[in-house]
């Protein structure tokens, strides 16, 4: 299902599209940037957001502490 419409290159949505989006409470973002630039910016934001989610970071730390065998890992690397 659609979560958001992003119109790049300064394009504007047709009135029918705007009405459908409003009725489904789907936000519309209009930008003068090209599609590639917008996708790149979204990927950069999403990558950083994942690391900033404290619950996920704590869960990751917990799993590593419980499951990861550092001694075997270093042995395999001959360190």
N, C-alpha and C positions, 0 to 999 in steps of 0.2 A: 504494500500500500504506500502511497505517496505521502511523505512527511513534509516536503517543502519543494517549491518550484524556484529554481534559480535561472534567471534570464540574463544571459551574458551579451556583451557587445552593445549594450545600451538599448536592447530590444524591449518592447512593452507588450504585455499580454493583451490579447483580444478581450473585449468586454465579456463575452460568454465564458472564457476561461477564468477571468477574475471572479465572476459570479459563482461558478462551480467551486473554485478554490475557497471562496468565502463561505459557501454553504457547508463545506466539509472541514472548515477551520484549518485550511492549509495555507501557511504563509507563503508570500511571493517576495523574492528578493530580486531586485533589478540592479545590475552593475554594468559599468562601461568596460570592465576588464574582459579579456578574451576567455574562452572556455578553459584552455590549458592553465592559464594563470589562476583561475578560480579553483580548479581541481587541485592544483599544487598548494594553494593556501589552505584549503580544507584538509588536505592530507597532513600538512605541517601542524595544524591546530589539533587534529584528532590524535596524531602521534604523541604530542605533548600532553594532551588531556588524559590519555590512558595512564601515563606515568604519574600524573598528579592525583589520581584517585587513590587516596590513602588506604581504603579498605582492600583494594587489589594489591597494593604494595605490601601491606602487612600479611595478607594471605600468601603471597608469593614467598615472603621471608619465612613464614611458618612452614610451608611445604619444603622449601630448600633445607631448612634446619632439620626437619624430620626425615626427609627422604634422600638427601644428597650425601654421598660418601666421598668426602674431600680426599681422604687418604688414598682410596682406590683411583680417584681421578688423577691425582698428582703422580701416582705410580705409573698409570697408563701413559702419561706424558713424559715419563722419565725425569721428573723434577724432584 
